Amino acid sequence: MQPTKHAEYENEDAPAPRDGAGLGTLYVVATPIGNLADLTVRARDVLGAADVIAAEDTRHTRNLLAHYGIGTRLTSLHEHNEAAASAKVLRLLASGQQVALVSDAGTPGIADPGARLVAAAHVAGHRVVPLPGANAAVTAVSASGLDGPFLFYGFLPVKQGERRRALQTLAHQAHNLVFYEAPHRIVEAVADAALVLGGGKPARTVVIARELTKKFEAIHVGELDAAPAWLDEDADRQRGEFVLVVSGAVADAAGELAAAETTLRALLSELPLKQAVKLAHAISGAPRNRLYERALEIAAEESGTEK
């Protein structure tokens, strides 16, 4: 039985490679993050046609397969056995078998096991086929209302000191920040985020997305500084699996240019004007045109002083 053919195959009229000559295919399959109806038709077909499914938790995946009447054999691949399990899967691929990789929810390798296996499959020369689908981070961002690029961090460190240090490294990041968090750490994580990232003007926004696509899905949008109190108001707000989206830092334009000017002046004392502007722009990120205008002003000032 071959996986259903799709247009992305190199030859649409040919089946996926499977001839016992080391041409097995690893399918990286996204599965629902809550609502089972979110499994794509293509993912259902591949899971049903694969020889083996490598699953983060076989019991969890068995429930999904049962819902769709799929009886494919399962093997375990999770964060604690990924090295040994990957070697087993590579042997299956080397024999020409088709293996589907899934995590408990969402896309394998995205804050879930699977990246080591995928990397090893590439090195071994096996075909790797991604099947896009559910992802909690992207789902939360799409419903956040926050525009612009985002940086996906995943789970913050468990220990408070390490968590705060990790947040500190992100404090001046202009991109929106996306975190995963477990229910038993959500209060502490939000409190630390408010402590480290909050307090500025304008206030930063936080989106607290809970139980996405599930029965008790809830999405709260508010100021980051007020988020700890909002969570404390109702214990139910602390239940479930969470995605946090925090708006990026707003650059202090005046301060940024002031710092860039210090760099520019130091460079002008040693280099020609154009070269100094080029390096100041590369170092500070300040607008090149503004730096060039300021360099001309500084040069004129110094010239006038000399007179």
N, C-alpha and C positions, 0 to 999 in steps of 0.2 A: 504494500500500500504506500503510495507516494503522497507527500504533502501537495495540497492543491496548488496548481500552477498560478503564478501571478505575473504581471507585466514586468516586474523588476528582475526576473530571471534573465540571464544573458541571452538565452534562446527560449522564447516563450513557448515553443512547441516541444521543448525537451523537458523531461522531469528533472527535479533537483538531483544533484549528483548522489549516487548511491550504488556503487558497483563492487564494494568490497576491496577497492584498490586505494584506500586511504583518502577517499573523497567525501567523507561525511560532512554534514553541514550543522553548524551550531546556530539555532534560532534564539535570539534574545527577545523574549516575549513579555510585553507589558500586560499586566492583569489588573482587574478592578481594585480601586482603593477602598471600596465600600459596596456600592451598588453593583450587583453581579451582572446587571444588564449592560454595563459599560465595557464588557469584553467585546472586542471587535470580531466581526465575522471571520476575518483573516486569521486572527489569533486562535479562534475556535477550531478552524480547519487544521492549522498547523499542530495544535495540541492533540487533536484527534489522530493525525497521521504520523506523528513522530514515533520513533521506536522507543524512546525513553524521554521522560521529563525530569530534569534536575531541579529539585524544589528546595526552597529554604526550610520549609516545614511541610513534610509530606502529608500530615494530617490536615493541615489548613488547605493545601492544594487539592487534596482528595475531595473536600467539600465542594470546591469550585467545579472540579471535573464531574462530580456526581450530578450537579445542577444541570450540566449540559450533556449528560449521558456519555461521557468520555471515559474509556477504560484503559488508557495508556499506562504502561508501567512507570513507576516512580522510583527515583533514587534521591538521597538526601545530599544537599550541598548548602551549608550554612557557614557563618563566619568562623566557627570553631573547627570545622573540618575541611575548609575550602581547599587547602593544599592537597590533601590526600584524595578528596572527592574530585578535584580537577584532574588529577592523574588518571583516575578511573574513567572520567568522561572522555579524556583525550584518547584512551585506548578504544573506547566505543567509536569515536570519530575516525580513528585510524582504521577500523574494520569496515568503514563505510556506512555506519549507522547515522540516523538523523536524531539529533538531541535538541530538545527545547529547554531553555533555561528560564525559570520563573522565580520571583521572590514572593513573599507573602502578599504583598500589595504594591502596585505601581511598577516602576521600571527597574529591572535588575541593574546593579552597579551604581545606582543613584541613591546613596546613603543606605544601600542594601548590598548583600554579597553578590558576587558575579564578575567583578572587574578582573580578578586574577585569572579566572577561567577564560574569559574573553581574550585577555592578553596572551595567554598560553596558546589558545587556539590560533591566533594570528601568527605567532612565532612558528607553530607547527605547520602552517600553510593551509589550514582548514578554512572553508568558506564560513563567514560570519554574517548572518542576515538579521538585522534589527526589525522588529515589528513594533512600531510606535503605538502608544495608547495612553492609559491613565498615568498621571504623575501628580503627586500632591502639591509639590512646589509650584508647578505651572498652573494648576487648577486654582490655587490660592491667589497667585499674582493676577490671573485673569479676572478675578472677582474683587480685587483690592481697590481698583480705581486709581492706583499709583502708576503714573506714566514713566517712561524712560527705562534704561537698562537696569538689570538687577544682578546681584551677586548671591548665588546659592551657597550657603555655608553648610547646611545640614544640621546635625545635632551639636549643640554646644557642649563643652566639657562638663562632666558631672560635678566635680569639686568646685566650690564657690570661687576660690582664689584663681584657679585656672580659667574658669568661665569669665571672670571679670577681666583677666588679662587678655583673653581672646577677644572680648568685646572692645577693649581698649585699642587693639590693633585695627579695629574697624571704625573707630569713632569718627575719623575724618573722611571716610569713604563716601564719595558722592553718589554711588549707585544705591538703589534700594537694596535692603538686606533681607534674605529669606532664611529662616531657621525652622528646623523640626524640633518638637519638644514632647516629652512624655507627660501624662497627667500628674504623676507624683513629683515632677520638677517644674511644672509650669509657673507656679507662684514665685518660686525663687528665681527662675530664669527671667521672668518679666520684671521683677523687682531689680535685678542686676542690670537689665537692659535700660530701665528707666534711670538708674543711678549713673551708669557709664555714658549712655548715649543721649539721655534727656537733659533738661535744664537750659537748653539753648533757645534763642529767638531767631526765626519763628519756631514754635514748638514742633517737634517731629511727630509724625503720624505713625500709629501702629495698627495693623490689621491682625486680629486674633481669629483665625479660622479653625473651627473645631468640628471634628467628625465629618469631614467633607464627603459628600455623596451618600451619607448614611441617614438614618431616620431622624437623628437629633442634630443634624447639621446646623451650625450657627456661625455667622460672620459678623464680627464687631469691628467697627472702625472708629477710632478716637485718638486723642492725644496720648503719646507715650507716657508722659508724666502722670497722667491720671489712670493709667491701666492697672497698676497694682491695687488701687482702691476699688476699681470696677470689678476685678476678679474676686476681691474679698467680700463684696456685697452679696454674692450668691454662690453657694458651694457647687451648684450645678454647672456654673461657668468654668469650673476647674476639672470637669470630667471629659474624658475622651482623648483622642490623639490630635495634636495641635500643629498648625503651621503659623509662624509669626512672620509678618512682612513689615519691616520698619523703613520708613522713608529715609532717603539718603541725606547726608549732611549738606547744609546749605553753605556754600563757600562765602567767606567774608571777603568780598572783592577788594575793599580798601586795604585790609590786612595783607591779603595775598599780593597786591601790587607793592605794598610797602616792603614786604620781605623780598620781592623780586628786585626792587630798586637797590636794596643793599647789595644783592648779588651783582647787579648790573654795574654799580659804581666800582666794585672791587675788580671786575673784569675790564672795565674801561681804563683803569689805571695801568693795565698790562698789555691790552690788546687793541687792535683797530676797532673802530665803532661797529662795523657790520659783524665782525667775528664775535665781539662781545655780546651783541644782541642775540645772535644765533645761539650762543652757549647759555645765556641767561634764560632764553625761551626753553631750551632743552632741560635746564635744571629746575626751573620754577613752574613751567607750564603756563605762565602768564601770556596773554595775547602778544604775538610778535609785533603787530603794528603799534600797540601801545608802548611796548618796550622801545621800539625804534624812535617814536616821537619823544619819549622821555630821555633817550640817549642824546638826541639832538639838543634838547633843552639843557641837559647837564653839560654837554660840550660847549654850548653857548655861554652858560653861566661861568664855567671855568675860564673860557676865553676872555670874558668881560673882567673877571677878577684879575687876570694876568695883566690886563691893560691898566 
